[in-house]
Amino acid sequence: MTAIASPKNLWLGRWGFVLAATGSSVGLGNIWKFPYMTGEYGGGAFVLVYLLCIAAIGVPVMMAEIALGRRGRGSPIDAIRRVTRESGRSRWWSGLGWMAMLCGFMILSFYVVVAGWAVSYLWKSVTGGLAAHSVEGMAAIFSANNANPWNLGFWSTLVTLATMAIVGLGVQAGIERSVRWMMPGLVVMLVVMIVYALFSGSFGAGVHFLFAFDPGKLTGQAVLAAMGHAFFTLSLASGAILTYGAYLPADQSIGRTTLMVAICDTLVALMAGLAIFPVIFANGMDPASGPGLIFMSLPLAFQQMPLGGAVETIFFLMLTVAALTSAISMIEATVAWLNESHGLSRVRAAWGVGILLWVVSTLAMLSFNVGADWKLAGRHFFDWLDFLTSRFLMPLGGLGTALLAGFVLRGESLKEELGLPSAVHALWRFAIRYVCPLAIVMVFLDALGALGAAFDWRWLAAVLVLALIAEVAILRRHGRQGG
């Protein structure tokens, strides 16, 4: 296969990409949101739908992003511009790259604040600063942590400095070397916590909460939740995967590599549930505590258990590592663009972006203290960053990627880049043309509140059947090689 541009950076091997991409995907969403959603929407039934959504939506879009990145060998902006030029399409499609890069930067701008919470709690767990005797006491500690802008600003700044230091070292010496110890370390810490949970006395209750098969809870909203989380948990449409794909060696299989990332990401999410919920149930606490589960209920539970202080430190160290691996991936697209398109060195590009990130993230941090009254349409700056990225930029970016790969680009170029067997490629093309756009549009409409409780998942099945009939007609018309 022939790339349009020569690669300036490459992973040393497949595992470098797998660990980096998995690190990008693993974060607070895996450690808290996935287990909570699983219990909320029917346990094993939700897990099954989630896995199907990963296979039908997440994997095809991720394969498309990796293929676009490797074909274009550059940042999202440069890579998309090159592949569209190769296919003779409009240069305006490079706007999709701008959207992805902006989305990643905006997410990181509020994510470093959340990561700062994790780092500050790691410090508190080591120094004994999490001593409280009730959830209300833990809530007071959390509020005091956020109320002081110097305190919260220090921890979020520390995350920014660490992220830029790693990214500034380069793809191999910085990103790949760091994730080669951070991701195995995170898995080891999860295993330690799961072994600890086995002896908590409520491991069975935690397993039941995660995997009990209750199809009665599998409503339309549950299916939409599974689709949305499957898409967002893989860090799609934020520029991270596309940029990482640009560094993938030409001899590595995109299909097998994508599957490895999806499997690793899902396993980490399941392991997090097995580590967290037995501890919660052993202390009679509410598993549906939202963010308070991590920063209020869980620290209190650790204090009430043997060796709880050590496990608490391990947990927040794990949370810090997960946050840092995600932060690294979110800023790499912008740094790569400045390095490749504007000739800045990696170090200058990283620290230049870091200064801008620090300014924007500081505004987000102030939403919790001195800027608590600075609101626009009822939302703080922190809330606006979250709202705009999750409700608009990520769904629209994912939809654009699916349409670009499925309909706009010449089929031959992506078929060559993916290197899939004919039958598997036809299945991927069907998914990227019909399944993914339809699912993403439905998630987008649901996020805007346009679908409501009246949504029936059987409608989706009916539309997919019609899409399959249309794909068969296209295949018969244009032949097995596709149009």
Backbone torsions as a table, in degrees:
resi	resn	phi	psi	omega
1	MET	NA	150.4	-173.9
2	THR	-119.6	118.6	176.0
3	ALA	-77.8	155.5	-179.0
4	ILE	-73.3	-36.6	-178.7
5	ALA	-126.7	155.2	178.4
6	SER	-78.1	135.9	-178.6
7	PRO	-72.8	136.3	175.6
8	LYS	-90.0	-26.8	-179.6
9	ASN	-134.7	144.9	176.9
10	LEU	-140.8	147.0	169.3
11	TRP	-66.3	150.9	178.5
12	LEU	-68.1	-23.3	178.5
13	GLY	-171.7	-177.3	-177.7
14	ARG	-60.4	-39.2	-175.7
15	TRP	-66.1	-27.5	175.5
16	GLY	-61.6	-45.3	177.7
17	PHE	-66.8	-45.8	-177.2
18	VAL	-58.9	-46.1	-179.0
19	LEU	-67.1	-40.3	179.9
20	ALA	-67.0	-45.3	-179.4
21	ALA	-67.6	-39.3	176.3
22	THR	-65.6	-40.3	176.4
23	GLY	-61.4	-36.0	176.5
24	SER	-63.8	-38.9	-176.5
25	SER	-77.4	-35.3	-175.7
26	VAL	-78.9	127.1	178.7
27	GLY	-166.6	-154.0	-179.6
28	LEU	-62.5	-29.0	178.9
29	GLY	-61.8	-42.2	179.3
30	ASN	-72.4	-39.6	-172.5
31	ILE	-79.4	-24.6	177.5
32	TRP	-120.6	-54.4	-167.0
33	LYS	-67.0	-44.0	-177.6
34	PHE	-62.4	-49.2	177.5
35	PRO	-59.3	-40.8	-179.3
36	TYR	-64.0	-45.2	179.9
37	MET	-64.2	-35.8	179.2
38	THR	-60.7	-47.0	178.2
39	GLY	-67.9	-36.4	-177.5
40	GLU	-67.9	-34.7	-171.8
41	TYR	-111.2	26.3	168.6
42	GLY	110.4	15.5	173.5
43	GLY	61.1	-121.2	-175.3
44	GLY	-58.4	-33.3	178.8
45	ALA	-64.1	-42.6	178.3
46	PHE	-66.8	-41.2	179.4
47	VAL	-59.0	-42.9	179.3
48	LEU	-61.4	-46.5	179.3
49	VAL	-64.1	-40.6	178.8
50	TYR	-60.2	-44.9	179.1
51	LEU	-63.3	-39.6	176.7
52	LEU	-63.7	-38.6	179.2
53	CYS	-68.8	-37.7	175.3
54	ILE	-58.5	-44.7	-177.5
55	ALA	-70.8	-41.4	-172.6
56	ALA	-86.8	-25.3	-175.5
57	ILE	-118.5	-57.2	-174.5
58	GLY	-61.8	-49.3	-177.5
59	VAL	-64.1	-46.9	178.8
60	PRO	-60.9	-42.3	-180.0
61	VAL	-67.8	-39.8	177.7
62	MET	-63.3	-41.4	177.1
63	MET	-60.7	-40.4	178.9
64	ALA	-63.9	-43.8	-179.8
65	GLU	-63.9	-43.4	179.8
66	ILE	-64.0	-42.8	179.8
67	ALA	-63.3	-42.1	177.9
68	LEU	-63.3	-42.4	-179.8
69	GLY	-64.9	-46.0	-178.5
70	ARG	-70.7	-35.1	178.7
71	ARG	-66.2	-41.6	-176.9
72	GLY	-89.4	-17.0	177.5
73	ARG	46.5	63.1	178.0
74	GLY	-174.5	-173.0	175.3
75	SER	-62.9	166.6	179.9
76	PRO	-52.8	-40.4	-179.5
77	ILE	-65.5	-51.4	-177.0
78	ASP	-67.8	-41.6	-177.4
79	ALA	-63.9	-46.3	-178.8
80	ILE	-67.9	-37.5	177.4
81	ARG	-62.3	-39.7	-178.4
82	ARG	-70.1	-43.0	-177.6
83	VAL	-71.6	-33.2	176.9
84	THR	-71.0	-36.7	176.5
85	ARG	-64.2	-39.2	178.8
86	GLU	-60.6	-36.9	-178.9
87	SER	-89.7	1.4	179.3
88	GLY	72.0	29.8	-179.0
89	ARG	-101.9	170.6	-175.7
90	SER	-63.5	140.4	177.6
91	ARG	-69.6	-12.9	-179.3
92	TRP	-66.2	-16.6	176.8
93	TRP	-66.2	-18.1	176.5
94	SER	-64.7	-15.1	173.9
95	GLY	-59.8	-26.2	175.9
96	LEU	-63.6	-37.2	176.4
97	GLY	-67.4	-40.9	176.2
98	TRP	-60.6	-42.2	-180.0
99	MET	-62.5	-43.2	-179.9
100	ALA	-64.2	-42.7	-179.0
101	MET	-66.2	-42.3	177.2
102	LEU	-63.1	-41.3	-179.5
103	CYS	-61.4	-46.8	179.7
104	GLY	-61.2	-41.4	179.8
105	PHE	-65.8	-42.0	-179.3
106	MET	-67.1	-40.1	177.5
107	ILE	-61.6	-45.7	-178.6
108	LEU	-64.9	-29.6	-178.3
109	SER	-62.6	-34.1	174.6
110	PHE	-99.0	-18.6	-178.9
111	TYR	-69.8	-33.3	179.3
112	VAL	-66.5	-25.4	175.4
113	VAL	-69.3	-45.3	177.7
114	VAL	-64.1	-41.2	176.5
115	ALA	-62.8	-33.9	176.1
116	GLY	-62.0	-36.2	174.0
117	TRP	-58.3	-46.0	-177.8
118	ALA	-61.9	-44.4	-178.9
119	VAL	-66.6	-40.9	179.8
120	SER	-65.0	-35.9	178.3
121	TYR	-72.9	-29.5	173.3
122	LEU	-62.8	-44.5	178.3
123	TRP	-64.1	-42.9	179.8
124	LYS	-64.2	-36.6	-179.7
125	SER	-67.7	-30.8	179.1
126	VAL	-77.4	-36.8	-174.6
127	THR	-95.9	0.5	179.8
128	GLY	82.1	20.7	-178.7
129	GLY	-83.4	4.0	-179.7
130	LEU	-108.1	26.6	-179.0
131	ALA	-78.4	116.1	176.3
132	ALA	-156.3	160.1	-174.9
133	HIS	-114.5	5.7	-179.6
134	SER	-156.0	164.3	176.5
135	VAL	-62.3	-35.5	178.4
136	GLU	-63.2	-38.3	177.4
137	GLY	-64.6	-41.1	176.7
138	MET	-65.3	-36.7	178.0
139	ALA	-64.1	-36.3	178.5
140	ALA	-66.5	-39.0	177.0
141	ILE	-63.6	-42.9	179.8
142	PHE	-63.2	-43.5	-179.8
143	SER	-65.5	-42.5	179.2
144	ALA	-64.7	-34.8	179.0
145	ASN	-62.6	-36.3	-177.9
146	ASN	-87.5	-24.9	-173.8
147	ALA	-71.1	-24.0	-178.5
148	ASN	-95.3	107.4	-177.0
149	PRO	-64.2	-30.4	178.4
150	TRP	-68.3	-39.7	179.4
151	ASN	-68.0	-53.7	-178.1
152	LEU	-65.2	-38.3	178.6
153	GLY	-64.5	-35.5	178.8
154	PHE	-62.5	-45.8	-175.8
155	TRP	-71.1	-39.8	178.0
156	SER	-68.5	-35.2	175.6
157	THR	-64.2	-39.0	178.5
158	LEU	-61.4	-40.6	177.4
159	VAL	-64.0	-43.5	178.7
160	THR	-60.2	-45.7	-179.7
161	LEU	-62.4	-44.1	180.0
162	ALA	-63.7	-41.6	-179.5
163	THR	-63.0	-48.1	-177.5
164	MET	-68.3	-34.1	178.5
165	ALA	-63.0	-42.1	-179.8
166	ILE	-69.5	-48.1	-178.1
167	VAL	-64.8	-36.5	-179.3
168	GLY	-63.9	-24.2	179.7
169	LEU	-72.7	-18.9	178.4
170	GLY	112.8	177.7	-175.2
171	VAL	-67.7	-49.7	-176.3
172	GLN	-83.3	-51.5	-175.9
173	ALA	-72.8	-26.4	-178.3
174	GLY	-101.7	-71.4	-172.9
175	ILE	-67.2	-54.0	-174.2
176	GLU	-65.2	-42.1	-179.1
177	ARG	-64.5	-38.7	-177.9
178	SER	-70.1	-44.1	-177.5
179	VAL	-72.1	-20.0	179.4
180	ARG	-67.9	-21.9	174.2
181	TRP	-109.6	-28.2	-178.2
182	MET	-70.5	-43.7	-177.1
183	MET	-70.2	-46.9	173.6
184	PRO	-60.2	-36.2	177.9
185	GLY	-63.5	-39.9	178.0
186	LEU	-63.2	-42.9	179.4
187	VAL	-64.0	-41.1	178.6
188	VAL	-61.3	-42.0	178.9
189	MET	-65.0	-38.1	176.2
190	LEU	-62.9	-42.5	179.1
191	VAL	-62.2	-42.5	178.3
192	VAL	-59.2	-43.8	-179.2
193	MET	-68.4	-35.3	178.1
194	ILE	-67.3	-41.8	176.6
195	VAL	-61.6	-40.9	176.8
196	TYR	-62.7	-41.6	-179.3
197	ALA	-65.5	-28.2	178.5
198	LEU	-59.0	-28.6	-177.2
199	PHE	-104.6	12.6	-179.3
200	SER	-80.6	-15.6	-179.1
201	GLY	93.9	-7.6	-178.3
202	SER	-131.6	26.4	-179.7
203	PHE	-64.5	-38.1	178.4
204	GLY	-62.3	-38.8	178.8
205	ALA	-66.2	-37.0	178.0
206	GLY	-66.5	-41.9	177.8
207	VAL	-63.2	-42.5	179.9
208	HIS	-63.4	-41.2	-179.8
209	PHE	-61.5	-38.0	-177.6
210	LEU	-79.6	-37.5	-166.1
211	PHE	-121.6	-0.4	178.5
212	ALA	-60.1	127.7	-174.7
213	PHE	-85.6	108.5	-179.7
214	ASP	-128.9	84.0	-177.3
215	PRO	-62.8	-17.8	178.5
216	GLY	-63.4	-25.8	178.8
217	LYS	-86.9	-2.7	-176.4
218	LEU	-83.3	71.4	179.1
219	THR	-84.0	176.8	175.6
220	GLY	-60.0	-38.7	178.8
221	GLN	-64.8	-34.7	177.8
222	ALA	-65.4	-41.0	178.5
223	VAL	-64.7	-42.5	177.6
224	LEU	-63.2	-39.5	178.3
225	ALA	-63.5	-40.8	179.0
226	ALA	-64.8	-42.4	178.9
227	MET	-63.7	-45.1	-178.5
228	GLY	-63.1	-43.6	-177.8
229	HIS	-71.8	-35.4	177.3
230	ALA	-60.9	-36.8	-178.7
231	PHE	-74.5	-46.7	-173.2
232	PHE	-78.0	-28.9	-176.5
233	THR	-68.0	-20.3	-179.0
234	LEU	-92.0	11.1	177.1
235	SER	60.0	37.0	-179.6
236	LEU	-83.3	155.3	175.6
237	ALA	65.2	17.4	177.5
238	SER	-116.0	7.7	178.3
239	GLY	87.0	-15.4	-174.3
240	ALA	-68.2	-53.9	-175.4
241	ILE	-68.0	-39.6	179.4
242	LEU	-62.5	-42.4	179.2
243	THR	-67.6	-43.6	177.3
244	TYR	-62.2	-34.9	178.1
245	GLY	-63.7	-29.4	179.1
246	ALA	-64.9	-20.6	-179.0
247	TYR	-97.8	2.8	-177.9
248	LEU	-78.2	126.3	179.1
249	PRO	-57.7	150.0	-175.3
250	ALA	-65.8	-23.4	-177.0
251	ASP	-88.7	4.0	179.7
252	GLN	-94.7	135.8	-179.8
253	SER	-72.8	122.7	178.4
254	ILE	-67.0	-40.2	-179.2
255	GLY	-61.8	-52.2	-179.1
256	ARG	-65.2	-39.2	-179.9
257	THR	-64.2	-43.2	178.7
258	THR	-61.6	-44.0	179.0
259	LEU	-61.2	-39.2	179.2
260	MET	-63.4	-41.6	179.0
261	VAL	-64.6	-45.8	-178.9
262	ALA	-62.5	-41.6	179.8
263	ILE	-66.4	-45.7	-179.6
264	CYS	-61.9	-43.7	-179.9
265	ASP	-61.6	-44.0	-179.6
266	THR	-67.2	-40.6	179.1
267	LEU	-62.6	-40.4	178.5
268	VAL	-62.9	-41.4	178.9
269	ALA	-62.5	-44.7	179.3
270	LEU	-65.6	-40.6	178.8
271	MET	-63.6	-37.3	178.2
272	ALA	-62.2	-40.6	177.4
273	GLY	-63.6	-41.9	179.5
274	LEU	-67.8	-24.7	179.3
275	ALA	-84.2	-36.3	-171.3
276	ILE	-87.2	-49.7	-168.6
277	PHE	-69.9	-33.8	174.1
278	PRO	-58.8	-37.6	178.6
279	VAL	-65.8	-41.5	179.4
280	ILE	-64.1	-46.9	-178.5
281	PHE	-68.0	-33.7	-179.7
282	ALA	-63.3	-22.7	-179.3
283	ASN	-110.0	13.8	175.1
284	GLY	64.1	33.1	-178.1
285	MET	-101.8	167.7	-175.2
286	ASP	-84.3	119.7	179.0
287	PRO	-73.0	-11.6	-178.7
288	ALA	-101.7	43.6	-175.1
289	SER	-87.0	0.3	-179.9
290	GLY	64.6	-143.7	178.8
291	PRO	-57.9	-28.3	178.9
292	GLY	-64.4	-18.1	178.5
293	LEU	-60.9	-40.1	-177.3
294	ILE	-84.7	-42.8	-170.6
295	PHE	-100.6	-3.5	179.0
296	MET	-131.2	-61.5	-175.4
297	SER	-67.0	-46.4	-174.7
298	LEU	-65.4	-44.8	176.6
299	PRO	-59.2	-37.8	178.1
300	LEU	-65.3	-39.2	178.7
301	ALA	-64.5	-41.2	179.4
302	PHE	-60.2	-38.8	-177.4
303	GLN	-66.0	-23.1	-176.1
304	GLN	-94.3	6.7	-175.9
305	MET	-120.9	152.3	176.1
306	PRO	-59.7	137.0	-178.4
307	LEU	60.0	20.0	-176.1
308	GLY	-62.2	-34.0	179.8
309	GLY	-62.5	-41.4	179.4
310	ALA	-68.1	-42.4	-179.7
311	VAL	-66.7	-37.1	177.2
312	GLU	-59.8	-44.2	178.6
313	THR	-63.5	-42.8	178.1
314	ILE	-60.9	-42.0	-177.9
315	PHE	-62.6	-48.1	-177.5
316	PHE	-73.9	-25.9	170.6
317	LEU	-65.5	-42.0	177.5
318	MET	-62.4	-42.0	179.8
319	LEU	-65.0	-38.4	178.5
320	THR	-65.2	-43.9	178.7
321	VAL	-62.2	-44.9	179.7
322	ALA	-60.9	-42.5	179.8
323	ALA	-65.5	-39.5	-177.0
324	LEU	-69.1	-41.0	179.3
325	THR	-64.4	-34.6	176.5
326	SER	-70.3	-41.7	-179.2
327	ALA	-61.1	-40.5	180.0
328	ILE	-58.4	-44.3	-176.1
329	SER	-69.5	-34.3	-174.9
330	MET	-70.4	-26.0	-177.2
331	ILE	-97.6	-14.1	-174.9
332	GLU	-61.6	-36.0	-178.9
333	ALA	-60.8	-45.0	-179.4
334	THR	-67.2	-42.9	179.0
335	VAL	-63.5	-42.5	179.2
336	ALA	-62.0	-39.4	179.9
337	TRP	-64.6	-44.9	178.7
338	LEU	-65.9	-36.2	-179.2
339	ASN	-70.0	-44.2	-174.1
340	GLU	-84.6	-41.9	-172.8
341	SER	-92.0	-22.7	-176.0
342	HIS	-120.3	3.3	172.4
343	GLY	73.5	11.3	177.5
344	LEU	-74.9	144.8	174.6
345	SER	-66.4	160.7	179.1
346	ARG	-57.6	-40.8	-176.8
347	VAL	-66.2	-47.2	-179.9
348	ARG	-65.4	-40.7	179.4
349	ALA	-63.1	-44.4	-178.0
350	ALA	-63.3	-48.0	-177.1
351	TRP	-75.1	-27.6	173.6
352	GLY	-64.8	-47.3	176.4
353	VAL	-64.7	-36.4	-179.3
354	GLY	-61.5	-38.0	178.4
355	ILE	-64.7	-45.7	178.5
356	LEU	-63.3	-41.9	178.5
357	LEU	-60.7	-41.9	-179.1
358	TRP	-61.6	-40.9	-179.8
359	VAL	-64.0	-49.1	-177.6
360	VAL	-68.1	-42.2	-179.7
361	SER	-67.4	-29.6	176.2
362	THR	-65.7	-40.1	175.2
363	LEU	-61.2	-39.4	177.4
364	ALA	-66.6	-40.4	-179.9
365	MET	-63.4	-37.5	-178.4
366	LEU	-67.4	-13.4	177.6
367	SER	-62.9	-19.0	-176.7
368	PHE	-99.0	-0.1	-178.5
369	ASN	-144.2	-100.3	-173.4
370	VAL	-66.0	-22.6	179.5
371	GLY	-101.7	21.4	-177.5
372	ALA	-60.8	-26.0	-179.0
373	ASP	-96.8	-0.4	179.0
374	TRP	-84.3	94.7	-175.5
375	LYS	-126.7	147.5	173.2
376	LEU	-127.4	118.3	-177.1
377	ALA	55.7	37.0	175.1
378	GLY	82.8	4.0	-178.1
379	ARG	-121.0	142.8	170.9
380	HIS	-75.0	170.2	176.6
381	PHE	-60.6	-41.9	176.9
382	PHE	-57.0	-46.6	-178.6
383	ASP	-65.9	-36.5	179.6
384	TRP	-65.6	-39.9	177.8
385	LEU	-60.6	-44.6	178.8
386	ASP	-64.9	-46.0	-176.6
387	PHE	-63.0	-48.0	-175.9
388	LEU	-67.4	-37.1	-179.0
389	THR	-75.2	-46.2	-175.4
390	SER	-76.1	-32.7	-176.0
391	ARG	-91.2	-25.0	-173.4
392	PHE	-125.4	-62.3	-170.4
393	LEU	-63.4	-44.9	-178.1
394	MET	-68.8	-48.0	177.2
395	PRO	-61.5	-43.4	-179.7
396	LEU	-67.3	-37.0	177.2
397	GLY	-65.8	-41.1	177.4
398	GLY	-65.3	-40.3	177.9
399	LEU	-64.3	-42.9	178.7
400	GLY	-62.4	-40.1	178.2
401	THR	-62.2	-43.9	-179.8
402	ALA	-63.8	-43.2	-179.6
403	LEU	-68.2	-40.1	179.3
404	LEU	-62.2	-48.1	-178.0
405	ALA	-73.2	-33.4	-174.0
406	GLY	-86.8	-31.2	-172.2
407	PHE	-126.7	-30.6	-170.4
408	VAL	-87.4	-50.9	-176.6
409	LEU	-74.7	154.3	175.5
410	ARG	-63.3	131.5	-177.0
411	GLY	-60.6	-30.1	-175.9
412	GLU	-66.5	-37.6	-176.2
413	SER	-66.9	-44.7	179.6
414	LEU	-72.7	-33.4	177.4
415	LYS	-63.5	-39.8	178.0
416	GLU	-65.7	-42.0	-177.1
417	GLU	-69.3	-41.0	-179.0
418	LEU	-71.4	-38.3	177.8
419	GLY	64.3	35.4	-178.2
420	LEU	-90.6	152.8	170.6
421	PRO	-58.2	154.5	-173.1
422	SER	-54.9	-45.7	-177.9
423	ALA	-65.8	-41.4	179.9
424	VAL	-67.8	-38.5	178.7
425	HIS	-64.7	-40.1	177.7
426	ALA	-61.6	-39.3	178.4
427	LEU	-66.1	-43.0	178.1
428	TRP	-62.1	-42.6	-178.4
429	ARG	-64.6	-38.7	176.4
430	PHE	-61.6	-44.1	-178.9
431	ALA	-65.0	-44.2	-175.2
432	ILE	-74.2	-25.7	180.0
433	ARG	-83.5	-38.5	-170.0
434	TYR	-121.1	-51.4	-175.1
435	VAL	-64.4	-51.8	-176.1
436	CYS	-64.2	-50.5	178.5
437	PRO	-58.8	-42.1	-179.4
438	LEU	-63.1	-47.0	-179.2
439	ALA	-63.5	-42.8	-178.6
440	ILE	-65.7	-40.7	177.2
441	VAL	-61.4	-40.6	-179.3
442	MET	-67.8	-39.9	176.2
443	VAL	-63.4	-40.7	179.6
444	PHE	-62.9	-46.6	179.2
445	LEU	-65.1	-38.0	178.2
446	ASP	-65.7	-39.7	179.2
447	ALA	-63.4	-30.4	178.1
448	LEU	-85.4	-2.8	-179.9
449	GLY	78.6	17.9	-175.8
450	ALA	-82.7	-20.7	-177.5
451	LEU	-91.2	-42.8	179.0
452	GLY	71.0	-172.4	-176.5
453	ALA	-73.2	-8.3	-176.6
454	ALA	-78.4	-8.0	-178.2
455	PHE	-62.2	132.3	178.1
456	ASP	-118.2	124.5	-176.5
457	TRP	-62.1	-19.1	178.6
458	ARG	-69.6	-24.8	174.0
459	TRP	-62.0	-43.2	179.8
460	LEU	-60.8	-43.9	179.6
461	ALA	-60.5	-41.7	-179.3
462	ALA	-64.1	-43.2	-179.9
463	VAL	-65.4	-38.1	179.1
464	LEU	-65.4	-35.2	176.3
465	VAL	-63.8	-42.7	177.5
466	LEU	-63.7	-38.6	177.2
467	ALA	-64.2	-37.8	178.0
468	LEU	-63.8	-41.2	177.6
469	ILE	-62.0	-41.1	178.8
470	ALA	-64.3	-40.6	179.6
471	GLU	-64.5	-40.3	177.6
472	VAL	-60.5	-41.2	178.9
473	ALA	-63.4	-40.7	179.0
474	ILE	-64.4	-43.1	-179.5
475	LEU	-63.4	-40.2	179.8
476	ARG	-66.3	-33.8	-177.1
477	ARG	-77.0	-42.2	-173.0
478	HIS	-102.2	-3.1	179.1
479	GLY	89.6	170.5	-174.4
480	ARG	-66.2	-21.5	-179.4
481	GLN	-78.1	-13.4	178.0
482	GLY	82.9	164.4	-179.7
483	GLY	-103.1	NA	NA
